[in-house]
């Protein structure tokens, strides 16, 4: 895990329970951003040449993937890495803002704007820019830097891509098609081009920061730079090599409704029935990937009210929203909750997040995209 809180499990747990927030309210005003914490790239990407040819979102992802491989005792093991399948959820590449700004500024002053635009695109854009925008370069760089050389898949599609990446990885393992998989994604929130894009859709929080559930009067998300990768492994395969599991991923579901009235509430209700958490013998908690945008967040809140007695935490209040890696990050947080047998501190004044001391042996993770795509996963303590 890599985020505004830092890297790794212990650092995240401390940050999730801290009184202060890691938030930039000035650098991208009037928008808030949860910026990436300072990390030493050399620890997971030792070659400077590799670092230079990557964009920031790729560096975040390659670094997080290295942490996951290290924690799973796979790093440097060529025999296992050659059999490790990789599924990455990724967005597009980063823009050259200097070129974009110049084109937009001078095009309107040109006598022939269309000719000017064509000339600038031919002369100012570096050929490598087009390659850098390929979403599957994240998987390629993970393979180059860390030696993961099993099968490789890259999914695009914002929050839904993260859900599908984990769902497919789990399905392949459960179906006997894979024993070992590296799955996750990364997102660089500190990009003016993406802030412009999301603001155009009316998805960003404007004005003072508020926790996710407290934004109904002024809805919107606060982007967060995230890198999150998981190592999923068949139980027998893990036991044979002496690997210690952190948790058991039981099921991942996804939906993609057109979102007419209360579509999110209905989709979450249907997935809940299929997920079938054990409410009789287990104590469960919910980690929500709610964005703060409306009507999606309000509809998820309506659904949560039907689950009387289950404590909830929205990770976006502390980490921000990271699109593709949001579900993998929240699954990682679920393992922290199960390992420590309690939830992290609440950050909410609306009443959605009550105090609860646990202990918990199941965690349900929700993912409701800012404009499309719903998902749900069930994680339990290892028995």
C-alpha positions as CSV (number, residue, x, y, z in Angstrom):
1,X,0.0,0.0,0.0
2,X,1.1,3.5,-0.9
3,X,-0.9,6.6,-0.2
4,X,-0.9,10.0,1.4
5,X,-0.3,8.2,4.7
6,X,2.9,6.6,3.6
7,X,3.7,3.0,2.7
8,X,3.0,-0.4,4.3
9,X,0.6,-1.9,6.8
10,X,1.8,-0.4,10.1
11,X,2.2,3.1,8.7
12,X,-1.3,3.0,7.3
13,X,-2.9,1.7,10.5
14,X,-1.3,4.6,12.4
15,X,-2.4,7.1,9.9
16,X,-6.0,5.8,9.8
17,X,-6.1,6.3,13.6
18,X,-4.4,9.7,13.6
19,X,-6.2,12.9,14.5
20,X,-4.7,14.9,11.6
21,X,-5.4,14.5,7.9
22,X,-2.9,14.4,5.0
23,X,-4.5,17.0,2.7
24,X,-3.4,19.6,0.3
25,X,-6.0,22.4,0.2
26,X,-3.8,25.1,-1.5
27,X,-1.8,23.5,-4.3
28,X,-4.9,22.8,-6.4
29,X,-7.4,25.2,-5.0
30,X,-10.4,25.4,-5.0
31,X,-10.1,21.6,-4.9
32,X,-8.6,19.4,-2.2
33,X,-6.2,16.5,-2.9
34,X,-4.7,13.8,-0.7
35,X,-1.1,13.9,-2.1
36,X,1.3,11.0,-2.2
37,X,3.6,10.8,0.9
38,X,7.3,11.1,0.4
39,X,8.7,7.7,-0.6
40,X,12.2,6.5,-1.5
41,X,11.7,5.1,-5.1
42,X,15.2,3.5,-5.0
43,X,14.0,0.9,-2.5
44,X,11.7,-0.8,-5.1
45,X,12.9,0.7,-8.4
46,X,16.7,0.7,-8.0
47,X,17.6,1.8,-11.6
48,X,17.3,5.5,-12.2
49,X,16.8,4.8,-15.9
50,X,13.7,2.9,-15.1
51,X,12.4,5.7,-12.9
52,X,13.0,8.3,-15.5
53,X,11.1,6.5,-18.3
54,X,8.0,6.1,-16.1
55,X,5.3,8.6,-15.4
56,X,4.3,9.3,-11.8
57,X,1.3,6.9,-11.8
58,X,3.6,4.1,-13.1
59,X,6.2,4.8,-10.4
60,X,3.5,4.6,-7.7
61,X,2.2,1.3,-9.1
62,X,5.6,-0.3,-9.6
63,X,6.6,0.7,-6.1
64,X,3.4,-0.7,-4.5
65,X,3.8,-3.9,-6.5
66,X,7.3,-4.3,-5.2
67,X,6.0,-4.0,-1.6
68,X,3.4,-6.6,-2.2
69,X,5.9,-9.1,-3.7
70,X,8.2,-8.4,-0.8
71,X,5.6,-9.0,1.8
72,X,4.5,-12.2,0.2
73,X,8.1,-13.5,0.1
74,X,8.1,-13.6,-3.7
75,X,10.5,-10.9,-4.5
76,X,13.6,-12.2,-6.2
77,X,12.3,-15.7,-6.5
78,X,12.5,-16.2,-10.3
79,X,10.8,-19.6,-10.3
80,X,7.7,-18.3,-8.5
81,X,7.7,-15.0,-10.3
82,X,7.7,-16.8,-13.6
83,X,4.4,-18.5,-12.6
84,X,2.8,-15.4,-11.1
85,X,-0.1,-14.1,-13.2
86,X,-0.6,-10.3,-13.2
87,X,-3.8,-8.4,-13.5
88,X,-3.6,-4.6,-13.5
89,X,-6.3,-1.9,-13.3
90,X,-5.0,1.2,-15.0
91,X,-6.0,4.5,-16.4
92,X,-4.5,6.5,-19.3
93,X,-1.1,8.1,-19.3
94,X,-0.3,11.6,-18.2
95,X,-0.4,14.7,-20.4
96,X,2.4,17.1,-21.3
97,X,0.8,20.1,-19.6
98,X,3.3,22.6,-21.1
99,X,2.4,21.6,-24.7
100,X,-1.3,21.4,-23.9
101,X,-1.3,24.9,-22.4
102,X,0.7,26.4,-25.3
103,X,-1.7,24.9,-27.8
104,X,-4.8,26.1,-26.0
105,X,-3.4,29.6,-25.5
106,X,-2.2,30.2,-29.0
107,X,-4.8,28.4,-31.1
108,X,-7.4,31.0,-30.5
109,X,-5.0,33.7,-31.7
110,X,-4.0,31.9,-34.9
111,X,-5.2,33.1,-38.3
112,X,-5.9,29.5,-39.2
113,X,-6.6,27.5,-35.9
114,X,-6.9,24.1,-37.6
115,X,-3.6,24.4,-39.4
116,X,-1.9,25.7,-36.3
117,X,-3.3,22.7,-34.2
118,X,-2.1,20.2,-36.8
119,X,1.4,21.7,-36.9
120,X,1.7,21.8,-33.1
121,X,0.6,18.2,-32.8
122,X,3.2,17.1,-35.4
123,X,6.1,19.1,-33.9
124,X,5.5,19.5,-30.2
125,X,4.3,16.2,-29.0
126,X,7.2,13.7,-28.3
127,X,6.7,10.3,-30.0
128,X,7.3,8.7,-26.6
129,X,4.2,10.6,-25.3
130,X,1.9,8.3,-27.2
131,X,3.7,5.2,-25.8
132,X,3.6,6.6,-22.3
133,X,-0.1,6.9,-22.5
134,X,-0.5,3.1,-23.0
135,X,-2.3,1.8,-19.9
136,X,-0.6,-1.6,-20.1
137,X,2.9,0.0,-19.6
138,X,2.3,-0.3,-15.8
139,X,2.2,-4.1,-16.1
140,X,5.2,-4.0,-18.5
141,X,7.2,-2.0,-16.0
142,X,6.3,-4.3,-13.1
143,X,7.5,-7.2,-15.3
144,X,10.8,-5.4,-16.1
145,X,11.6,-4.2,-12.6
146,X,10.3,-7.1,-10.5
147,X,10.6,-10.0,-13.0
148,X,6.9,-11.0,-12.9
149,X,6.7,-13.0,-16.1
150,X,3.5,-15.1,-15.9
151,X,0.4,-14.1,-17.9
152,X,-0.5,-10.4,-17.9
153,X,-3.9,-8.6,-18.3
154,X,-4.7,-4.9,-18.0
155,X,-8.2,-3.6,-17.4
156,X,-9.4,0.0,-18.0
157,X,-12.6,1.5,-16.7
158,X,-12.0,3.5,-13.5
159,X,-13.5,1.9,-10.3
160,X,-15.0,-1.0,-12.3
161,X,-11.6,-2.0,-13.6
162,X,-10.3,-2.4,-10.1
163,X,-13.3,-4.6,-9.2
164,X,-13.0,-6.7,-12.3
165,X,-9.2,-7.2,-11.9
166,X,-9.7,-8.7,-8.4
167,X,-12.8,-10.7,-9.4
168,X,-11.0,-12.3,-12.4
169,X,-7.9,-13.0,-10.4
170,X,-9.9,-14.8,-7.7
171,X,-12.1,-16.6,-10.3
172,X,-9.0,-18.0,-12.0
173,X,-7.5,-19.3,-8.7
174,X,-10.8,-20.8,-7.6
175,X,-11.2,-22.4,-11.0
176,X,-7.8,-24.0,-10.9
177,X,-6.4,-21.8,-13.8
178,X,-4.0,-20.0,-11.6
179,X,-2.2,-20.6,-8.3
180,X,-0.5,-17.2,-7.8
181,X,-1.6,-13.7,-8.9
182,X,-0.4,-10.1,-8.4
183,X,-3.4,-7.8,-8.8
184,X,-3.9,-4.1,-8.2
185,X,-3.5,-0.6,-9.7
186,X,-2.3,3.0,-9.1
187,X,-3.5,6.5,-9.5
188,X,-1.8,9.9,-9.4
189,X,-4.3,12.5,-8.1
190,X,-1.9,15.4,-8.4
191,X,-2.7,16.0,-12.1
192,X,-4.3,19.2,-13.3
193,X,-5.6,17.6,-16.4
194,X,-7.6,15.0,-14.4
195,X,-8.8,17.6,-12.0
196,X,-10.0,19.6,-15.0
197,X,-11.7,16.5,-16.5
198,X,-13.5,15.5,-13.2
199,X,-14.5,19.1,-12.5
200,X,-16.1,19.3,-16.0
201,X,-18.3,16.4,-14.9
202,X,-19.2,18.1,-11.6
203,X,-17.5,15.3,-9.5
204,X,-15.1,17.3,-7.4
205,X,-15.6,18.7,-3.9
206,X,-15.4,22.5,-3.9
207,X,-14.7,24.4,-0.8
208,X,-13.8,23.2,2.7
209,X,-12.9,19.6,3.2
210,X,-15.6,17.3,4.8
211,X,-15.6,13.6,5.4
212,X,-17.4,11.5,2.7
213,X,-20.7,11.1,4.5
214,X,-20.9,14.8,5.4
215,X,-20.9,16.1,1.8
216,X,-24.5,15.8,0.9
217,X,-25.0,19.6,1.0
218,X,-21.9,20.1,-1.2
219,X,-21.2,16.7,-2.9
220,X,-18.0,15.8,-4.6
221,X,-14.9,13.6,-4.3
222,X,-11.4,14.4,-3.1
223,X,-8.9,12.6,-5.3
224,X,-6.1,10.7,-3.6
225,X,-2.9,9.3,-4.9
226,X,-2.9,5.6,-4.3
227,X,-1.0,2.5,-5.2
228,X,-2.4,-0.9,-4.0
229,X,-1.4,-4.4,-5.0
230,X,-2.4,-7.8,-3.5
231,X,-0.9,-11.2,-3.9
232,X,-3.7,-13.8,-4.2
233,X,-2.6,-17.4,-3.8
234,X,-4.3,-20.8,-3.8
235,X,-4.4,-22.1,-0.2
236,X,-2.6,-25.3,-1.0
237,X,0.1,-23.5,-3.0
238,X,0.7,-21.0,-0.1
239,X,0.9,-23.8,2.5
240,X,3.4,-25.8,0.4
241,X,5.9,-22.9,0.3
242,X,5.3,-21.9,3.9
243,X,3.6,-18.5,3.1
244,X,1.5,-17.0,5.9
245,X,-1.8,-15.7,4.7
246,X,-3.2,-12.4,6.0
247,X,-6.8,-13.1,5.1
248,X,-9.1,-15.2,2.9
249,X,-10.9,-13.6,0.0
250,X,-14.1,-15.5,-0.5
251,X,-16.0,-13.7,-3.2
252,X,-16.0,-10.6,-5.5
253,X,-19.1,-9.4,-7.3
254,X,-19.6,-6.6,-9.8
255,X,-22.6,-4.7,-11.3
256,X,-22.9,-2.0,-13.9
257,X,-26.3,-0.4,-13.7
258,X,-27.5,2.6,-15.8
259,X,-28.3,4.4,-12.6
260,X,-31.8,5.6,-12.8
261,X,-33.4,6.4,-9.5
262,X,-32.0,4.2,-6.6
263,X,-30.1,1.9,-9.0
264,X,-27.1,1.9,-6.6
265,X,-29.3,0.9,-3.7
266,X,-30.9,-2.0,-5.6
267,X,-27.5,-3.2,-7.0
268,X,-25.9,-3.3,-3.6
269,X,-28.9,-5.1,-2.2
270,X,-28.7,-7.8,-5.0
271,X,-25.0,-8.3,-4.5
272,X,-25.5,-8.5,-0.7
273,X,-27.8,-11.4,-1.2
274,X,-25.3,-13.2,-3.4
275,X,-22.4,-12.5,-1.2
276,X,-24.2,-14.2,1.7
277,X,-21.9,-13.1,4.6
278,X,-22.3,-15.3,7.7
279,X,-24.3,-13.2,10.0
280,X,-24.9,-16.0,12.4
281,X,-21.5,-17.0,13.7
282,X,-19.4,-14.1,12.5
283,X,-18.9,-10.5,13.4
284,X,-18.7,-8.3,10.3
285,X,-17.7,-4.8,9.4
286,X,-18.0,-2.8,6.2
287,X,-15.3,-0.7,4.5
288,X,-16.9,1.5,2.0
289,X,-15.3,2.9,-1.2
290,X,-17.9,5.8,-1.3
291,X,-16.7,8.8,-3.3
292,X,-18.8,11.6,-1.9
293,X,-20.4,12.3,-5.3
294,X,-24.2,12.2,-5.7
295,X,-26.5,10.5,-6.1
296,X,-24.3,7.5,-5.7
297,X,-23.1,8.2,-2.2
298,X,-26.5,9.0,-0.9
299,X,-27.9,5.8,-2.4
300,X,-25.2,3.7,-0.8
301,X,-26.0,5.5,2.5
302,X,-29.6,4.5,2.1
303,X,-28.6,0.8,1.6
304,X,-26.3,0.9,4.6
305,X,-29.3,1.9,6.8
306,X,-30.9,-1.5,6.0
307,X,-27.9,-3.3,7.6
308,X,-28.7,-2.5,11.2
309,X,-25.8,-3.2,13.6
310,X,-22.9,-3.4,11.1
311,X,-20.2,-0.8,11.7
312,X,-19.0,1.2,8.6
313,X,-15.9,3.1,7.7
314,X,-15.3,5.1,4.5
315,X,-11.7,5.0,3.6
316,X,-12.1,7.9,1.2
317,X,-12.4,10.3,4.1
318,X,-8.7,9.7,5.0
319,X,-7.1,8.4,1.8
320,X,-9.2,10.2,-0.9
321,X,-10.6,8.5,-4.0
322,X,-8.2,6.7,-6.3
323,X,-10.5,5.2,-9.0
324,X,-8.8,2.0,-10.3
325,X,-6.9,1.0,-7.1
326,X,-9.8,1.9,-4.7
327,X,-11.1,-1.7,-4.2
328,X,-7.6,-3.3,-4.0
329,X,-6.7,-0.7,-1.4
330,X,-9.8,-1.3,0.6
331,X,-9.2,-5.1,0.5
332,X,-5.8,-4.4,1.9
333,X,-7.3,-2.3,4.6
334,X,-9.7,-5.2,5.3
335,X,-6.8,-7.4,6.1
336,X,-5.5,-4.8,8.6
337,X,-8.9,-4.8,10.3
338,X,-9.0,-8.6,10.5
339,X,-5.4,-8.8,11.7
340,X,-5.9,-6.3,14.5
341,X,-9.5,-7.4,15.2
342,X,-10.9,-3.9,15.2
343,X,-11.8,-1.0,13.0
344,X,-9.7,2.1,12.5
345,X,-11.0,5.4,13.9
346,X,-14.2,6.9,12.5
347,X,-14.2,10.2,10.7
348,X,-17.8,11.2,10.4
349,X,-20.3,13.4,12.2
350,X,-23.4,12.2,10.2
351,X,-24.0,9.1,12.3
352,X,-23.1,6.6,9.5
353,X,-19.9,5.5,11.2
354,X,-20.7,4.4,14.8
355,X,-17.9,3.4,17.3
356,X,-17.4,-0.4,17.5
357,X,-14.6,-2.1,19.3
358,X,-14.9,-5.4,17.4
359,X,-13.5,-8.0,17.2
360,X,-14.4,-8.8,13.6
361,X,-13.8,-12.0,11.6
362,X,-15.4,-10.8,8.3
363,X,-15.2,-7.6,6.4
364,X,-17.4,-6.6,3.5
365,X,-15.9,-4.1,1.0
366,X,-18.1,-2.0,-1.2
367,X,-17.1,-0.1,-4.4
368,X,-19.5,2.4,-5.9
369,X,-18.1,4.3,-8.8
370,X,-18.4,8.0,-9.0
371,X,-20.7,7.7,-12.1
372,X,-20.9,4.0,-13.0
373,X,-20.0,0.6,-11.7
374,X,-20.8,-1.1,-8.4
375,X,-18.8,-3.9,-6.7
376,X,-18.6,-5.8,-3.4
377,X,-16.2,-8.3,-1.9
378,X,-16.1,-10.5,1.2
379,X,-12.9,-11.1,3.2
380,X,-12.6,-13.2,6.3
381,X,-10.0,-14.1,8.9
382,X,-8.0,-17.2,8.2
383,X,-9.3,-20.1,10.2
